[in-house]
Amino acid sequence: MDEKQKNQINIELTDEVASGVYSNLAIITHSPTEFVLDFVSMMPGTPKAKVKSRIVMTPQHAKRLFKALSDNLSKYESNFGTIKEVTNEVLPPFTMGPKAQA
């Protein structure tokens, strides 16, 4: 077994998970030991929204996710052009809510 094969991870993706969950709002909170990312789906004109998925990770993994997202956004914009940010619509902040407590 060569070095590349030793470092590979076999990741299984079930049909249920493969279809994904739509989210148009992310709420991020943290404690000294964890980052909590709540992915929410908000419908226009509806005052109530539900958390569709929650991911809890260590600060180290959160930083790796940040770097991976940044890298992928740069690659996306290189291929498809600059992503325009919505400026004329009032959106809730992407970091809100109380800080999580461990």
A tleap script that builds the chain and sets N, CA, C and O, in Angstrom:
source leaprc.protein.ff14SB
mol = sequence {
  NMET ASP GLU LYS GLN LYS ASN GLN ILE ASN
  ILE GLU LEU THR ASP GLU VAL ALA SER GLY
  VAL TYR SER ASN LEU ALA ILE ILE THR HIE
  SER PRO THR GLU PHE VAL LEU ASP PHE VAL
  SER MET MET PRO GLY THR PRO LYS ALA LYS
  VAL LYS SER ARG ILE VAL MET THR PRO GLN
  HIE ALA LYS ARG LEU PHE LYS ALA LEU SER
  ASP ASN LEU SER LYS TYR GLU SER ASN PHE
  GLY THR ILE LYS GLU VAL THR ASN GLU VAL
  LEU PRO PRO PHE THR MET GLY PRO LYS ALA
  GLN CALA
}
set mol.1.N position { 0.861 -1.191 0.000 }
set mol.1.CA position { 0.000 0.000 0.000 }
set mol.1.C position { 0.893 1.235 0.000 }
set mol.1.O position { 1.754 1.389 0.865 }
set mol.2.N position { 0.677 2.122 -0.987 }
set mol.2.CA position { 1.509 3.321 -1.038 }
set mol.2.C position { 0.972 4.395 -0.081 }
set mol.2.O position { -0.104 4.253 0.499 }
set mol.3.N position { 1.751 5.470 0.067 }
set mol.3.CA position { 1.428 6.536 1.026 }
set mol.3.C position { 0.074 7.180 0.726 }
set mol.3.O position { -0.688 7.487 1.643 }
set mol.4.N position { -0.225 7.387 -0.569 }
set mol.4.CA position { -1.488 8.023 -0.955 }
set mol.4.C position { -2.680 7.162 -0.531 }
set mol.4.O position { -3.673 7.698 -0.040 }
set mol.5.N position { -2.604 5.850 -0.709 }
set mol.5.CA position { -3.697 4.955 -0.328 }
set mol.5.C position { -3.870 4.918 1.186 }
set mol.5.O position { -4.997 4.803 1.668 }
set mol.6.N position { -2.778 5.013 1.948 }
set mol.6.CA position { -2.866 5.001 3.409 }
set mol.6.C position { -3.600 6.227 3.934 }
set mol.6.O position { -4.284 6.141 4.954 }
set mol.7.N position { -3.472 7.363 3.259 }
set mol.7.CA position { -4.069 8.612 3.720 }
set mol.7.C position { -5.481 8.854 3.196 }
set mol.7.O position { -6.083 9.878 3.524 }
set mol.8.N position { -6.026 7.942 2.393 }
set mol.8.CA position { -7.370 8.112 1.864 }
set mol.8.C position { -8.406 7.702 2.908 }
set mol.8.O position { -8.189 6.781 3.694 }
set mol.9.N position { -9.536 8.408 2.896 }
set mol.9.CA position { -10.639 8.108 3.796 }
set mol.9.C position { -11.817 7.663 2.947 }
set mol.9.O position { -12.146 8.308 1.952 }
set mol.10.N position { -12.447 6.575 3.330 }
set mol.10.CA position { -13.623 6.090 2.639 }
set mol.10.C position { -14.843 6.751 3.274 }
set mol.10.O position { -15.184 6.450 4.418 }
set mol.11.N position { -15.500 7.645 2.545 }
set mol.11.CA position { -16.638 8.398 3.060 }
set mol.11.C position { -17.903 7.893 2.388 }
set mol.11.O position { -17.986 7.839 1.161 }
set mol.12.N position { -18.886 7.522 3.198 }
set mol.12.CA position { -20.159 7.037 2.673 }
set mol.12.C position { -21.179 8.170 2.677 }
set mol.12.O position { -21.289 8.914 3.651 }
set mol.13.N position { -21.919 8.292 1.587 }
set mol.13.CA position { -22.961 9.307 1.452 }
set mol.13.C position { -24.273 8.591 1.172 }
set mol.13.O position { -24.474 8.045 0.087 }
set mol.14.N position { -25.166 8.597 2.160 }
set mol.14.CA position { -26.451 7.928 1.984 }
set mol.14.C position { -27.332 8.732 1.039 }
set mol.14.O position { -27.105 9.924 0.834 }
set mol.15.N position { -28.336 8.080 0.464 }
set mol.15.CA position { -29.258 8.775 -0.439 }
set mol.15.C position { -29.973 9.920 0.273 }
set mol.15.O position { -30.177 10.984 -0.311 }
set mol.16.N position { -30.352 9.707 1.529 }
set mol.16.CA position { -31.066 10.731 2.294 }
set mol.16.C position { -30.208 11.980 2.484 }
set mol.16.O position { -30.692 13.099 2.318 }
set mol.17.N position { -28.959 11.793 2.827 }
set mol.17.CA position { -28.054 12.919 3.046 }
set mol.17.C position { -27.638 13.552 1.718 }
set mol.17.O position { -27.426 14.763 1.650 }
set mol.18.N position { -27.523 12.749 0.673 }
set mol.18.CA position { -27.062 13.239 -0.634 }
set mol.18.C position { -27.983 14.303 -1.217 }
set mol.18.O position { -27.526 15.161 -1.972 }
set mol.19.N position { -29.269 14.265 -0.884 }
set mol.19.CA position { -30.197 15.254 -1.428 }
set mol.19.C position { -29.990 16.628 -0.805 }
set mol.19.O position { -30.440 17.624 -1.370 }
set mol.20.N position { -29.328 16.711 0.333 }
set mol.20.CA position { -28.992 17.990 0.944 }
set mol.20.C position { -30.159 18.645 1.662 }
set mol.20.O position { -31.295 18.175 1.597 }
set mol.21.N position { -29.856 19.739 2.349 }
set mol.21.CA position { -30.837 20.542 3.067 }
set mol.21.C position { -30.620 21.984 2.645 }
set mol.21.O position { -29.497 22.482 2.717 }
set mol.22.N position { -31.674 22.665 2.203 }
set mol.22.CA position { -31.551 24.051 1.777 }
set mol.22.C position { -31.511 24.970 2.993 }
set mol.22.O position { -32.272 24.795 3.944 }
set mol.23.N position { -30.614 25.946 2.948 }
set mol.23.CA position { -30.507 26.938 4.007 }
set mol.23.C position { -30.211 28.291 3.380 }
set mol.23.O position { -29.392 28.397 2.466 }
set mol.24.N position { -30.892 29.341 3.884 }
set mol.24.CA position { -30.594 30.684 3.412 }
set mol.24.C position { -30.208 31.609 4.571 }
set mol.24.O position { -30.190 32.832 4.432 }
set mol.25.N position { -29.903 31.000 5.705 }
set mol.25.CA position { -29.437 31.743 6.874 }
set mol.25.C position { -28.583 30.819 7.735 }
set mol.25.O position { -28.963 29.676 7.987 }
set mol.26.N position { -27.449 31.302 8.181 }
set mol.26.CA position { -26.596 30.553 9.099 }
set mol.26.C position { -26.430 31.361 10.371 }
set mol.26.O position { -26.118 32.551 10.329 }
set mol.27.N position { -26.639 30.710 11.488 }
set mol.27.CA position { -26.441 31.344 12.791 }
set mol.27.C position { -25.254 30.643 13.432 }
set mol.27.O position { -25.252 29.422 13.588 }
set mol.28.N position { -24.254 31.419 13.800 }
set mol.28.CA position { -23.019 30.847 14.331 }
set mol.28.C position { -22.806 31.346 15.747 }
set mol.28.O position { -22.782 32.552 15.993 }
set mol.29.N position { -22.651 30.417 16.674 }
set mol.29.CA position { -22.322 30.751 18.055 }
set mol.29.C position { -21.118 29.914 18.466 }
set mol.29.O position { -20.771 28.937 17.802 }
set mol.30.N position { -20.486 30.310 19.568 }
set mol.30.CA position { -19.301 29.553 19.997 }
set mol.30.C position { -19.080 29.673 21.499 }
set mol.30.O position { -19.553 30.598 22.159 }
set mol.31.N position { -18.349 28.708 21.997 }
set mol.31.CA position { -17.850 28.712 23.369 }
set mol.31.C position { -16.332 28.554 23.250 }
set mol.31.O position { -15.814 28.488 22.136 }
set mol.32.N position { -15.620 28.492 24.352 }
set mol.32.CA position { -14.167 28.279 24.244 }
set mol.32.C position { -13.804 26.939 23.586 }
set mol.32.O position { -12.694 26.790 23.075 }
set mol.33.N position { -14.716 25.971 23.593 }
set mol.33.CA position { -14.377 24.635 23.099 }
set mol.33.C position { -15.142 24.186 21.868 }
set mol.33.O position { -14.789 23.167 21.275 }
set mol.34.N position { -16.185 24.917 21.458 }
set mol.34.CA position { -17.008 24.461 20.338 }
set mol.34.C position { -17.536 25.626 19.513 }
set mol.34.O position { -17.764 26.719 20.032 }
set mol.35.N position { -17.726 25.379 18.233 }
set mol.35.CA position { -18.477 26.263 17.348 }
set mol.35.C position { -19.758 25.532 16.993 }
set mol.35.O position { -19.739 24.338 16.693 }
set mol.36.N position { -20.880 26.256 17.029 }
set mol.36.CA position { -22.175 25.680 16.678 }
set mol.36.C position { -22.689 26.447 15.465 }
set mol.36.O position { -22.858 27.666 15.519 }
set mol.37.N position { -22.936 25.730 14.377 }
set mol.37.CA position { -23.463 26.319 13.159 }
set mol.37.C position { -24.875 25.795 12.958 }
set mol.37.O position { -25.073 24.604 12.717 }
set mol.38.N position { -25.853 26.681 13.057 }
set mol.38.CA position { -27.249 26.337 12.812 }
set mol.38.C position { -27.613 26.842 11.426 }
set mol.38.O position { -27.452 28.025 11.125 }
set mol.39.N position { -28.101 25.945 10.586 }
set mol.39.CA position { -28.515 26.291 9.235 }
set mol.39.C position { -30.036 26.346 9.211 }
set mol.39.O position { -30.714 25.380 9.558 }
set mol.40.N position { -30.561 27.506 8.792 }
set mol.40.CA position { -31.982 27.815 8.889 }
set mol.40.C position { -32.541 28.051 7.496 }
set mol.40.O position { -31.841 28.532 6.605 }
set mol.41.N position { -33.798 27.709 7.320 }
set mol.41.CA position { -34.512 28.026 6.092 }
set mol.41.C position { -35.623 28.999 6.435 }
set mol.41.O position { -36.567 28.658 7.149 }
set mol.42.N position { -35.503 30.225 5.915 }
set mol.42.CA position { -36.506 31.270 6.155 }
set mol.42.C position { -37.326 31.460 4.888 }
set mol.42.O position { -36.775 31.513 3.789 }
set mol.43.N position { -38.634 31.562 5.042 }
set mol.43.CA position { -39.504 31.821 3.901 }
set mol.43.C position { -39.923 33.287 3.939 }
set mol.43.O position { -40.192 33.820 5.015 }
set mol.44.N position { -39.983 33.944 2.786 }
set mol.44.CA position { -40.385 35.354 2.749 }
set mol.44.C position { -41.766 35.567 3.374 }
set mol.44.O position { -42.699 34.804 3.124 }
set mol.45.N position { -41.878 36.607 4.181 }
set mol.45.CA position { -43.148 36.956 4.797 }
set mol.45.C position { -43.561 36.079 5.965 }
set mol.45.O position { -44.662 36.226 6.496 }
set mol.46.N position { -42.692 35.174 6.366 }
set mol.46.CA position { -42.994 34.287 7.488 }
set mol.46.C position { -42.104 34.666 8.656 }
set mol.46.O position { -40.880 34.632 8.528 }
set mol.47.N position { -42.690 35.030 9.801 }
set mol.47.CA position { -41.868 35.470 10.925 }
set mol.47.C position { -41.168 34.333 11.667 }
set mol.47.O position { -40.296 34.582 12.500 }
set mol.48.N position { -41.539 33.094 11.374 }
set mol.48.CA position { -40.961 31.957 12.077 }
set mol.48.C position { -40.106 31.137 11.111 }
set mol.48.O position { -40.492 30.911 9.965 }
set mol.49.N position { -38.957 30.701 11.581 }
set mol.49.CA position { -38.061 29.878 10.774 }
set mol.49.C position { -37.589 28.706 11.618 }
set mol.49.O position { -37.564 28.788 12.846 }
set mol.50.N position { -37.218 27.621 10.962 }
set mol.50.CA position { -36.766 26.430 11.674 }
set mol.50.C position { -35.314 26.126 11.344 }
set mol.50.O position { -34.859 26.287 10.211 }
set mol.51.N position { -34.604 25.680 12.372 }
set mol.51.CA position { -33.250 25.179 12.154 }
set mol.51.C position { -33.397 23.849 11.420 }
set mol.51.O position { -34.074 22.941 11.902 }
set mol.52.N position { -32.765 23.738 10.260 }
set mol.52.CA position { -32.842 22.526 9.451 }
set mol.52.C position { -31.693 21.576 9.739 }
set mol.52.O position { -31.811 20.365 9.552 }
set mol.53.N position { -30.570 22.145 10.201 }
set mol.53.CA position { -29.410 21.303 10.491 }
set mol.53.C position { -28.496 22.041 11.461 }
set mol.53.O position { -28.349 23.260 11.376 }
set mol.54.N position { -27.890 21.312 12.374 }
set mol.54.CA position { -26.937 21.885 13.330 }
set mol.54.C position { -25.641 21.088 13.238 }
set mol.54.O position { -25.638 19.858 13.282 }
set mol.55.N position { -24.548 21.824 13.108 }
set mol.55.CA position { -23.218 21.212 13.078 }
set mol.55.C position { -22.438 21.780 14.255 }
set mol.55.O position { -22.378 22.995 14.441 }
set mol.56.N position { -21.845 20.898 15.044 }
set mol.56.CA position { -21.016 21.293 16.184 }
set mol.56.C position { -19.597 20.822 15.885 }
set mol.56.O position { -19.377 19.662 15.535 }
set mol.57.N position { -18.632 21.740 16.028 }
set mol.57.CA position { -17.242 21.370 15.740 }
set mol.57.C position { -16.273 22.095 16.668 }
set mol.57.O position { -16.621 23.079 17.319 }
set mol.58.N position { -15.068 21.587 16.707 }
set mol.58.CA position { -14.023 22.211 17.520 }
set mol.58.C position { -13.561 23.503 16.850 }
set mol.58.O position { -13.759 23.672 15.647 }
set mol.59.N position { -12.950 24.419 17.605 }
set mol.59.CA position { -12.412 25.634 16.983 }
set mol.59.C position { -11.408 25.328 15.868 }
set mol.59.O position { -11.352 26.044 14.868 }
set mol.60.N position { -10.619 24.271 16.039 }
set mol.60.CA position { -9.638 23.900 15.016 }
set mol.60.C position { -10.340 23.503 13.715 }
set mol.60.O position { -9.913 23.901 12.631 }
set mol.61.N position { -11.414 22.722 13.823 }
set mol.61.CA position { -12.144 22.333 12.621 }
set mol.61.C position { -12.882 23.526 12.013 }
set mol.61.O position { -13.003 23.618 10.791 }
set mol.62.N position { -13.373 24.433 12.845 }
set mol.62.CA position { -14.038 25.640 12.336 }
set mol.62.C position { -13.055 26.471 11.510 }
set mol.62.O position { -13.422 27.008 10.465 }
set mol.63.N position { -11.816 26.577 11.971 }
set mol.63.CA position { -10.810 27.342 11.231 }
set mol.63.C position { -10.485 26.654 9.906 }
set mol.63.O position { -10.303 27.323 8.889 }
set mol.64.N position { -10.411 25.333 9.912 }
set mol.64.CA position { -10.163 24.589 8.671 }
set mol.64.C position { -11.327 24.764 7.695 }
set mol.64.O position { -11.118 24.888 6.489 }
set mol.65.N position { -12.560 24.771 8.225 }
set mol.65.CA position { -13.734 25.002 7.385 }
set mol.65.C position { -13.676 26.403 6.777 }
set mol.65.O position { -13.944 26.578 5.588 }
set mol.66.N position { -13.328 27.397 7.590 }
set mol.66.CA position { -13.198 28.781 7.111 }
set mol.66.C position { -12.200 28.859 5.952 }
set mol.66.O position { -12.478 29.484 4.928 }
set mol.67.N position { -11.044 28.228 6.117 }
set mol.67.CA position { -10.019 28.255 5.066 }
set mol.67.C position { -10.507 27.536 3.812 }
set mol.67.O position { -10.268 28.003 2.698 }
set mol.68.N position { -11.189 26.404 3.984 }
set mol.68.CA position { -11.696 25.652 2.835 }
set mol.68.C position { -12.779 26.447 2.102 }
set mol.68.O position { -12.807 26.456 0.871 }
set mol.69.N position { -13.675 27.115 2.846 }
set mol.69.CA position { -14.707 27.946 2.222 }
set mol.69.C position { -14.081 29.111 1.466 }
set mol.69.O position { -14.486 29.415 0.344 }
set mol.70.N position { -13.098 29.762 2.075 }
set mol.70.CA position { -12.416 30.881 1.446 }
set mol.70.C position { -11.747 30.435 0.146 }
set mol.70.O position { -11.856 31.112 -0.876 }
set mol.71.N position { -11.063 29.308 0.188 }
set mol.71.CA position { -10.389 28.771 -0.992 }
set mol.71.C position { -11.407 28.447 -2.089 }
set mol.71.O position { -11.193 28.770 -3.257 }
set mol.72.N position { -12.507 27.810 -1.707 }
set mol.72.CA position { -13.526 27.436 -2.690 }
set mol.72.C position { -14.251 28.650 -3.260 }
set mol.72.O position { -14.592 28.658 -4.443 }
set mol.73.N position { -14.493 29.676 -2.444 }
set mol.73.CA position { -15.103 30.905 -2.959 }
set mol.73.C position { -14.189 31.573 -3.978 }
set mol.73.O position { -14.656 32.056 -5.009 }
set mol.74.N position { -12.903 31.603 -3.698 }
set mol.74.CA position { -11.941 32.182 -4.649 }
set mol.74.C position { -11.951 31.408 -5.968 }
set mol.74.O position { -11.949 32.011 -7.041 }
set mol.75.N position { -11.963 30.085 -5.893 }
set mol.75.CA position { -11.999 29.259 -7.103 }
set mol.75.C position { -13.306 29.469 -7.867 }
set mol.75.O position { -13.301 29.563 -9.094 }
set mol.76.N position { -14.418 29.542 -7.147 }
set mol.76.CA position { -15.719 29.771 -7.772 }
set mol.76.C position { -15.718 31.090 -8.541 }
set mol.76.O position { -16.128 31.146 -9.700 }
set mol.77.N position { -15.247 32.164 -7.872 }
set mol.77.CA position { -15.237 33.481 -8.504 }
set mol.77.C position { -14.266 33.534 -9.686 }
set mol.77.O position { -14.495 34.279 -10.638 }
set mol.78.N position { -13.203 32.766 -9.636 }
set mol.78.CA position { -12.281 32.698 -10.776 }
set mol.78.C position { -12.966 32.079 -11.988 }
set mol.78.O position { -12.723 32.485 -13.125 }
set mol.79.N position { -13.824 31.094 -11.738 }
set mol.79.CA position { -14.518 30.400 -12.826 }
set mol.79.C position { -15.782 31.119 -13.296 }
set mol.79.O position { -16.065 31.146 -14.493 }
set mol.80.N position { -16.539 31.697 -12.373 }
set mol.80.CA position { -17.870 32.197 -12.701 }
set mol.80.C position { -18.058 33.701 -12.489 }
set mol.80.O position { -19.126 34.233 -12.789 }
set mol.81.N position { -17.060 34.375 -11.987 }
set mol.81.CA position { -17.172 35.811 -11.746 }
set mol.81.C position { -17.499 36.108 -10.293 }
set mol.81.O position { -17.825 35.218 -9.508 }
set mol.82.N position { -17.401 37.384 -9.963 }
set mol.82.CA position { -17.613 37.841 -8.590 }
set mol.82.C position { -19.039 37.578 -8.133 }
set mol.82.O position { -19.997 37.838 -8.861 }
set mol.83.N position { -19.165 37.066 -6.934 }
set mol.83.CA position { -20.477 36.854 -6.333 }
set mol.83.C position { -20.953 38.196 -5.813 }
set mol.83.O position { -20.287 38.823 -4.990 }
set mol.84.N position { -22.100 38.633 -6.290 }
set mol.84.CA position { -22.646 39.921 -5.859 }
set mol.84.C position { -23.383 39.735 -4.546 }
set mol.84.O position { -24.234 38.855 -4.415 }
set mol.85.N position { -23.051 40.570 -3.581 }
set mol.85.CA position { -23.724 40.529 -2.287 }
set mol.85.C position { -25.010 41.339 -2.365 }
set mol.85.O position { -25.056 42.382 -3.017 }
set mol.86.N position { -26.051 40.858 -1.698 }
set mol.86.CA position { -27.330 41.553 -1.667 }
set mol.86.C position { -27.182 42.776 -0.777 }
set mol.86.O position { -26.779 42.665 0.381 }
set mol.87.N position { -27.512 43.956 -1.326 }
set mol.87.CA position { -27.372 45.180 -0.543 }
set mol.87.C position { -28.700 45.904 -0.343 }
set mol.87.O position { -28.819 46.713 0.577 }
set mol.88.N position { -29.698 45.635 -1.178 }
set mol.88.CA position { -30.961 46.353 -1.075 }
set mol.88.C position { -32.014 45.590 -0.267 }
set mol.88.O position { -33.156 46.035 -0.155 }
set mol.89.N position { -31.637 44.472 0.279 }
set mol.89.CA position { -32.561 43.655 1.047 }
set mol.89.C position { -32.095 43.609 2.499 }
set mol.89.O position { -30.901 43.462 2.758 }
set mol.90.N position { -32.995 43.731 3.422 }
set mol.90.CA position { -32.637 43.672 4.837 }
set mol.90.C position { -32.549 42.203 5.236 }
set mol.90.O position { -33.540 41.474 5.192 }
set mol.91.N position { -31.367 41.788 5.618 }
set mol.91.CA position { -31.137 40.407 6.028 }
set mol.91.C position { -30.671 40.381 7.473 }
set mol.91.O position { -29.963 41.289 7.908 }
set mol.92.N position { -31.057 39.351 8.228 }
set mol.92.CA position { -30.521 39.245 9.585 }
set mol.92.C position { -29.021 38.968 9.521 }
set mol.92.O position { -28.546 38.411 8.532 }
set mol.93.N position { -28.277 39.338 10.537 }
set mol.93.CA position { -26.837 39.079 10.529 }
set mol.93.C position { -26.563 37.580 10.552 }
set mol.93.O position { -27.372 36.799 11.054 }
set mol.94.N position { -25.426 37.191 10.009 }
set mol.94.CA position { -25.087 35.778 9.982 }
set mol.94.C position { -24.516 35.287 11.306 }
set mol.94.O position { -24.385 34.078 11.500 }
set mol.95.N position { -24.181 36.171 12.203 }
set mol.95.CA position { -23.754 35.787 13.540 }
set mol.95.C position { -24.696 36.484 14.506 }
set mol.95.O position { -24.662 37.705 14.660 }
set mol.96.N position { -25.536 35.687 15.152 }
set mol.96.CA position { -26.480 36.287 16.060 }
set mol.96.C position { -26.842 35.296 17.154 }
set mol.96.O position { -26.451 34.130 17.094 }
set mol.97.N position { -27.562 35.739 18.119 }
set mol.97.CA position { -27.976 34.855 19.194 }
set mol.97.C position { -26.972 34.855 20.316 }
set mol.97.O position { -25.876 35.398 20.181 }
set mol.98.N position { -27.344 34.243 21.433 }
set mol.98.CA position { -26.429 34.214 22.576 }
set mol.98.C position { -25.249 33.305 22.298 }
set mol.98.O position { -25.340 32.382 21.489 }
set mol.99.N position { -24.150 33.570 22.969 }
set mol.99.CA position { -22.990 32.694 22.854 }
set mol.99.C position { -23.313 31.345 23.466 }
set mol.99.O position { -23.956 31.270 24.513 }
set mol.100.N position { -22.871 30.283 22.818 }
set mol.100.CA position { -23.124 28.940 23.333 }
set mol.100.C position { -22.302 28.702 24.593 }
set mol.100.O position { -21.198 29.230 24.732 }
set mol.101.N position { -22.826 27.931 25.480 }
set mol.101.CA position { -22.137 27.585 26.722 }
set mol.101.C position { -21.844 26.086 26.715 }
set mol.101.O position { -22.725 25.288 26.395 }
set mol.102.N position { -20.648 25.706 27.054 }
set mol.102.CA position { -20.300 24.282 27.088 }
set mol.102.C position { -20.474 23.742 28.487 }
set mol.102.O position { -20.231 22.559 28.726 }
savepdb mol mol.pdb
quit
